[in-house]
């Protein structure tokens, strides 16, 4: 069936409302737009679905949500009656249509005989992971597009461990979506009827309290907060999202007396009216928080993204100005602090371990090793970090005290298997308070770490390639790099070419081949003779190829020079 045929079928389907049909009629003469909406269905990857909202097979809407949920229901049904009885937890964020999509997913599961636990209002992503584990659910669904722009929404799926769906199940959902008709094969039922019949149970404050009890268990040194509580000030923003309730509450329970929330951004709004992008990685989103912090004389600023799984900070440089601390730097600060705090309070476990992803700073490995910890790499994504954590701990090889990735995601404790801005906010605030008690800002602390462990510099470049043509460009870029692997980049010789697809390592000087432990992901890595690592991978959720530069050197200037040189090479890849 051509994209035009699919368009006509949707246009004439009784499943569509008149408003949806009007949206499709409005594009009847725009062949390019019709193709972009109907050339294929949204790909179901290991993280689920993500895309712009609108009517169409390649858009996020209730029909695509129902279709995906029916496919997911089939996977659960195949597990048997016990799995259906254990049921599924469903959560959603602040985005436009998130509550609607979550209810539609719940109704499809209920109609298929799968018990549903649905949050009574928006909640942080980590609380979904917690609820799956706490209530013994077989799976979970989270309607969120994390920190994407307002036009997006998404559908993330989890399995019984509280981590995102393993590839074997994700592949089965994708296969079922290809088999099942988007309209005819879907079972659903009325929401109110499902609630009345007990097929859908609502979760509320009782789950919040159970989650918060676990979060507060991550406090290492409450006395450090009490010591400075009268004078220590911080500014918090949830960027209009789900962190607005639980993060201030956790900080209050920590003993913080001066948590100043950005009032305009405490308002739940899927249009994100005060920011271009609700992403704590983008410093421009913090402008309102910076104004308040300067006015109030705050020590640091903390912001969580719309679904409260990522957290970013800005720190007072000591002269009243505020500087962004990157996800790499924040993770290094937190890892070093946790090791020290756990040693001080007798909480450091035997065989302590730190986990990071392959694109995360090598400084984390240095911090771990200097302090006697093992440090392991995984592929990008907390599914892999969670998998590694469980493997190490179940085998007795080590106890993970922290897992993190460079894109502002941190996982602490044993009660979640995903990024957790609520717990990270607690730990980061405790850390900032402890340093304040030593007469240091977090900026001072970071500078001290560079003096202790050496200088490291990182940069991530996003080569944006939108639309149908963009997907082809992304594929071609990766294919070209594999066909003609670079032996020299920016005037520096490549020492090793690594391909995480097949796990191969090529020594450029000798031509010798060996194998890595990790394989099965579309990622290329080049180890340079000057000690820099360059990593190239297509994003799994957005239309872009990411290039990561991980440099180190004797001085900051040396790091900066390396980063700048390789950034120019990365940008040339887009041409």
Order of alpha helices (4+ residues) and beta strands (2+ residues): alpha-alpha-alpha-beta-alpha-alpha-beta-alpha-beta-alpha-beta-beta-alpha-alpha-beta-alpha-alpha-beta-alpha-beta-alpha-beta-beta-beta-alpha-beta-alpha-beta-alpha-beta-beta-alpha-alpha-beta-alpha-beta-beta-beta-beta-beta-beta-beta-alpha
